[in-house]
Amino acid sequence: MTVHSAGILAYRFREQGLEVLLAHPGGPFWSNKDRGAWSIPKGEFEPSTEEAPNAALREFAEETGLPIAGELVPLGTVKQRNGKVVHGFAVEADVDPASARSNTFEMEWPPRSGRAAEFPEIDRIEWFPADEGRERVLPAQAEFISRLQESLEHD
């Protein structure tokens, strides 16, 4: 069964050009990973019970704790290496990464210790110039940045 996720690629314009907002996953497995590890704020949903745009808005709020409003621009879907299908949407916004507060998850840590530890789903979010964002984001999701740039060129 295919797992579906929906997320939002927030963007803004600065003097140096287009910037995108990316999230770094929390937890011990990701703590030392950077290039190719970031993601758009996203989360799983069931397409038979929820529409992708609603899931994307819900997940953005849960994972960042930040409000976001504006017209959602569909960026299509990508399939990640793990088989997950991600539905992407873009919205122009200017949020403050320092104000972000992620929801958390619990897992056994250290492994086989029998102890539960709590970690944020996202340990930080940052604005990146679009080209740098393309290098930092998970490889499949780089396509969302390219699609955003293409759609902005045609506006």
C-alpha positions as CSV (number, residue, x, y, z in Angstrom):
1,M,0.0,0.0,0.0
2,T,1.4,3.4,-1.0
3,V,2.0,5.9,1.8
4,H,1.0,9.5,0.9
5,S,2.3,12.7,2.5
6,A,1.4,16.3,1.9
7,G,3.5,19.4,2.6
8,I,4.1,23.0,1.9
9,L,7.1,24.7,0.4
10,A,6.9,28.2,1.8
11,Y,8.8,30.8,-0.2
12,R,9.6,34.5,-0.1
13,F,11.6,37.0,-2.1
14,R,14.7,38.9,-0.8
15,E,17.2,41.2,-2.4
16,Q,19.3,38.1,-3.4
17,G,16.3,36.4,-4.9
18,L,13.9,33.5,-4.1
19,E,14.2,31.8,-0.7
20,V,12.5,28.5,0.4
21,L,11.7,27.3,3.9
22,L,13.0,23.8,4.7
23,A,12.8,21.7,7.8
24,H,15.5,19.5,9.3
25,P,14.1,16.2,10.7
26,G,14.5,15.7,14.5
27,G,15.7,12.7,16.3
28,P,19.0,10.9,16.7
29,F,19.2,9.4,13.2
30,W,19.2,12.8,11.5
31,S,21.3,14.8,14.0
32,N,24.5,14.7,11.9
33,K,23.0,14.7,8.5
34,D,22.6,17.9,6.4
35,R,22.9,17.9,2.6
36,G,20.1,15.9,1.1
37,A,18.4,15.4,4.5
38,W,16.1,18.5,4.7
39,S,12.4,18.4,3.7
40,I,9.4,20.5,3.2
41,P,7.2,20.5,6.3
42,K,5.0,17.5,5.6
43,G,3.2,14.5,7.0
44,E,1.2,11.5,6.1
45,F,-2.5,11.5,5.2
46,E,-5.0,9.1,3.9
47,P,-6.3,10.2,0.4
48,S,-9.6,8.4,0.9
49,T,-10.5,10.5,4.0
50,E,-8.6,13.8,3.6
51,E,-7.7,16.1,0.7
52,A,-4.0,16.8,0.1
53,P,-4.2,20.6,0.5
54,N,-6.0,20.3,3.9
55,A,-3.4,17.7,5.0
56,A,-0.6,20.0,3.9
57,L,-1.9,22.9,5.9
58,R,-2.5,20.7,9.0
59,E,1.0,19.2,8.8
60,F,2.7,22.5,8.3
61,A,1.0,23.8,11.5
62,E,1.8,20.6,13.5
63,E,5.4,20.4,12.4
64,T,6.3,24.1,12.7
65,G,3.7,25.5,15.1
66,L,3.5,28.5,12.7
67,P,0.4,29.9,11.1
68,I,0.4,30.0,7.3
69,A,-2.1,31.6,5.0
70,G,-2.3,32.3,1.3
71,E,-3.1,30.6,-2.0
72,L,-1.8,27.1,-2.2
73,V,-0.1,26.5,-5.5
74,P,-0.1,22.8,-6.4
75,L,3.4,21.5,-7.2
76,G,2.3,18.0,-8.1
77,T,3.7,14.9,-6.6
78,V,7.1,13.2,-6.3
79,K,8.0,9.7,-5.3
80,Q,10.7,9.4,-2.7
81,R,13.3,6.6,-2.7
82,N,11.3,4.9,0.1
83,G,8.2,4.7,-2.1
84,K,6.3,7.5,-0.3
85,V,4.3,9.8,-2.6
86,V,4.6,13.4,-1.5
87,H,2.0,16.0,-2.6
88,G,3.6,19.4,-2.6
89,F,2.1,22.9,-2.5
90,A,3.7,26.3,-2.5
91,V,2.6,29.4,-0.6
92,E,4.3,32.8,-0.4
93,A,4.9,33.5,3.3
94,D,7.4,35.2,5.5
95,V,7.6,33.2,8.8
96,D,10.2,33.5,11.5
97,P,12.1,30.2,12.0
98,A,13.0,31.2,15.5
99,S,9.3,31.0,16.4
100,A,8.9,27.5,15.2
101,R,7.8,24.8,17.6
102,S,7.4,21.2,16.4
103,N,5.3,18.4,17.7
104,T,7.2,15.5,19.1
105,F,7.5,11.7,18.8
106,E,8.7,9.1,21.2
107,M,11.1,6.2,20.5
108,E,13.4,3.8,22.3
109,W,16.7,5.6,22.7
110,P,19.4,4.5,23.0
111,P,18.5,1.4,21.0
112,R,17.8,-1.7,23.0
113,S,18.0,0.3,26.2
114,G,14.3,-0.1,27.2
115,R,14.1,3.7,27.7
116,A,11.8,6.0,25.9
117,A,13.0,9.4,24.7
118,E,11.0,12.2,23.2
119,F,12.3,14.1,20.1
120,P,10.9,16.9,18.0
121,E,9.7,15.8,14.5
122,I,11.6,18.9,13.2
123,D,14.6,20.2,15.1
124,R,14.8,23.4,13.1
125,I,13.6,25.3,10.0
126,E,15.6,27.7,7.9
127,W,15.3,29.9,4.9
128,F,17.7,29.0,2.0
129,P,18.3,30.6,-1.4
130,A,16.5,28.3,-3.9
131,D,19.7,26.8,-5.3
132,E,21.1,26.0,-1.9
133,G,17.7,24.6,-0.9
134,R,17.8,22.2,-3.8
135,E,21.1,20.8,-2.5
136,R,19.9,20.4,1.1
137,V,16.5,18.9,0.5
138,L,15.8,15.2,0.0
139,P,16.7,14.5,-3.6
140,A,13.2,13.7,-4.8
141,Q,11.8,16.9,-3.2
142,A,14.3,19.1,-5.1
143,E,11.8,18.8,-7.9
144,F,9.3,20.9,-5.9
145,I,11.8,23.8,-5.8
146,S,12.4,23.5,-9.6
147,R,8.6,23.4,-10.2
148,L,8.1,26.5,-8.0
149,Q,10.8,28.4,-9.9
150,E,9.2,27.4,-13.2
151,S,5.8,28.5,-12.1
152,L,7.1,31.8,-10.9
153,E,8.8,32.5,-14.2
154,H,5.5,32.0,-16.0
155,D,3.6,34.4,-13.8
